[in-house]
Amino acid sequence: MNDRDSRALTVHSHPDRQVGGYRDVRVAEFGETVPLPDPVGTDLDTEILKTCVR
């Protein structure tokens, strides 16, 4: 999920079915490199998202 107004990206990971949510939630500003956990296992460069805001 991203929020263009706040210029931020939220990554939810490690789902926990017992609590019905995620164990890890990370918010990063556009422009940061965000590590995506396994099974994706790569880094997401969010610099391009800066072009999606006013």
PyMOL commands that place a pseudoatom at each C-alpha (Angstrom):
pseudoatom trace, name=CA, resn=MET, resi=1, chain=A, elem=C, hetatm=0, pos=[0.000, 0.000, 0.000]
pseudoatom trace, name=CA, resn=ASN, resi=2, chain=A, elem=C, hetatm=0, pos=[1.223, 3.534, -0.610]
pseudoatom trace, name=CA, resn=ASP, resi=3, chain=A, elem=C, hetatm=0, pos=[-0.139, 6.860, 0.431]
pseudoatom trace, name=CA, resn=ARG, resi=4, chain=A, elem=C, hetatm=0, pos=[0.609, 9.569, -2.093]
pseudoatom trace, name=CA, resn=ASP, resi=5, chain=A, elem=C, hetatm=0, pos=[-0.472, 12.367, 0.230]
pseudoatom trace, name=CA, resn=SER, resi=6, chain=A, elem=C, hetatm=0, pos=[1.961, 11.375, 2.958]
pseudoatom trace, name=CA, resn=ARG, resi=7, chain=A, elem=C, hetatm=0, pos=[4.589, 10.297, 0.406]
pseudoatom trace, name=CA, resn=ALA, resi=8, chain=A, elem=C, hetatm=0, pos=[4.985, 6.993, 2.186]
pseudoatom trace, name=CA, resn=LEU, resi=9, chain=A, elem=C, hetatm=0, pos=[4.865, 3.294, 1.475]
pseudoatom trace, name=CA, resn=THR, resi=10, chain=A, elem=C, hetatm=0, pos=[3.705, 0.659, 3.964]
pseudoatom trace, name=CA, resn=VAL, resi=11, chain=A, elem=C, hetatm=0, pos=[4.979, -2.922, 3.744]
pseudoatom trace, name=CA, resn=HIS, resi=12, chain=A, elem=C, hetatm=0, pos=[3.083, -5.539, 5.749]
pseudoatom trace, name=CA, resn=SER, resi=13, chain=A, elem=C, hetatm=0, pos=[4.892, -8.858, 6.246]
pseudoatom trace, name=CA, resn=HIS, resi=14, chain=A, elem=C, hetatm=0, pos=[4.861, -12.049, 8.261]
pseudoatom trace, name=CA, resn=PRO, resi=15, chain=A, elem=C, hetatm=0, pos=[1.122, -12.674, 8.432]
pseudoatom trace, name=CA, resn=ASP, resi=16, chain=A, elem=C, hetatm=0, pos=[-0.140, -14.135, 11.695]
pseudoatom trace, name=CA, resn=ARG, resi=17, chain=A, elem=C, hetatm=0, pos=[-3.420, -16.018, 11.302]
pseudoatom trace, name=CA, resn=GLN, resi=18, chain=A, elem=C, hetatm=0, pos=[-3.881, -16.329, 15.063]
pseudoatom trace, name=CA, resn=VAL, resi=19, chain=A, elem=C, hetatm=0, pos=[-4.157, -12.563, 15.524]
pseudoatom trace, name=CA, resn=GLY, resi=20, chain=A, elem=C, hetatm=0, pos=[-5.583, -11.859, 12.070]
pseudoatom trace, name=CA, resn=GLY, resi=21, chain=A, elem=C, hetatm=0, pos=[-2.904, -9.377, 11.070]
pseudoatom trace, name=CA, resn=TYR, resi=22, chain=A, elem=C, hetatm=0, pos=[0.782, -8.956, 10.371]
pseudoatom trace, name=CA, resn=ARG, resi=23, chain=A, elem=C, hetatm=0, pos=[3.695, -9.279, 12.765]
pseudoatom trace, name=CA, resn=ASP, resi=24, chain=A, elem=C, hetatm=0, pos=[5.799, -6.716, 10.913]
pseudoatom trace, name=CA, resn=VAL, resi=25, chain=A, elem=C, hetatm=0, pos=[4.712, -3.391, 9.418]
pseudoatom trace, name=CA, resn=ARG, resi=26, chain=A, elem=C, hetatm=0, pos=[7.238, -0.954, 7.987]
pseudoatom trace, name=CA, resn=VAL, resi=27, chain=A, elem=C, hetatm=0, pos=[6.525, 2.566, 6.775]
pseudoatom trace, name=CA, resn=ALA, resi=28, chain=A, elem=C, hetatm=0, pos=[9.087, 4.168, 4.483]
pseudoatom trace, name=CA, resn=GLU, resi=29, chain=A, elem=C, hetatm=0, pos=[9.162, 7.535, 2.758]
pseudoatom trace, name=CA, resn=PHE, resi=30, chain=A, elem=C, hetatm=0, pos=[9.211, 7.641, -1.023]
pseudoatom trace, name=CA, resn=GLY, resi=31, chain=A, elem=C, hetatm=0, pos=[12.833, 7.571, -2.118]
pseudoatom trace, name=CA, resn=GLU, resi=32, chain=A, elem=C, hetatm=0, pos=[13.984, 4.985, 0.411]
pseudoatom trace, name=CA, resn=THR, resi=33, chain=A, elem=C, hetatm=0, pos=[15.096, 1.501, -0.547]
pseudoatom trace, name=CA, resn=VAL, resi=34, chain=A, elem=C, hetatm=0, pos=[12.840, -0.973, 1.223]
pseudoatom trace, name=CA, resn=PRO, resi=35, chain=A, elem=C, hetatm=0, pos=[13.898, -4.580, 1.796]
pseudoatom trace, name=CA, resn=LEU, resi=36, chain=A, elem=C, hetatm=0, pos=[11.063, -6.945, 0.906]
pseudoatom trace, name=CA, resn=PRO, resi=37, chain=A, elem=C, hetatm=0, pos=[11.148, -10.124, 2.993]
pseudoatom trace, name=CA, resn=ASP, resi=38, chain=A, elem=C, hetatm=0, pos=[11.034, -13.680, 1.659]
pseudoatom trace, name=CA, resn=PRO, resi=39, chain=A, elem=C, hetatm=0, pos=[9.503, -15.104, -0.425]
pseudoatom trace, name=CA, resn=VAL, resi=40, chain=A, elem=C, hetatm=0, pos=[10.108, -11.939, -2.504]
pseudoatom trace, name=CA, resn=GLY, resi=41, chain=A, elem=C, hetatm=0, pos=[13.580, -11.412, -1.017]
pseudoatom trace, name=CA, resn=THR, resi=42, chain=A, elem=C, hetatm=0, pos=[14.668, -8.277, -2.858]
pseudoatom trace, name=CA, resn=ASP, resi=43, chain=A, elem=C, hetatm=0, pos=[15.054, -4.551, -2.308]
pseudoatom trace, name=CA, resn=LEU, resi=44, chain=A, elem=C, hetatm=0, pos=[12.421, -2.147, -3.627]
pseudoatom trace, name=CA, resn=ASP, resi=45, chain=A, elem=C, hetatm=0, pos=[13.728, 1.222, -4.803]
pseudoatom trace, name=CA, resn=THR, resi=46, chain=A, elem=C, hetatm=0, pos=[10.871, 3.660, -4.162]
pseudoatom trace, name=CA, resn=GLU, resi=47, chain=A, elem=C, hetatm=0, pos=[12.503, 6.678, -5.809]
pseudoatom trace, name=CA, resn=ILE, resi=48, chain=A, elem=C, hetatm=0, pos=[10.185, 6.369, -8.829]
pseudoatom trace, name=CA, resn=LEU, resi=49, chain=A, elem=C, hetatm=0, pos=[7.148, 6.816, -6.574]
pseudoatom trace, name=CA, resn=LYS, resi=50, chain=A, elem=C, hetatm=0, pos=[8.103, 10.461, -6.081]
pseudoatom trace, name=CA, resn=THR, resi=51, chain=A, elem=C, hetatm=0, pos=[6.865, 11.047, -9.646]
pseudoatom trace, name=CA, resn=CYS, resi=52, chain=A, elem=C, hetatm=0, pos=[3.358, 9.869, -8.629]
pseudoatom trace, name=CA, resn=VAL, resi=53, chain=A, elem=C, hetatm=0, pos=[2.738, 12.782, -6.265]
pseudoatom trace, name=CA, resn=ARG, resi=54, chain=A, elem=C, hetatm=0, pos=[1.799, 16.380, -6.898]
for i in range(1, 54): cmd.bond("trace and resi %d" % i, "trace and resi %d" % (i + 1))
show_as sticks, trace
zoom trace
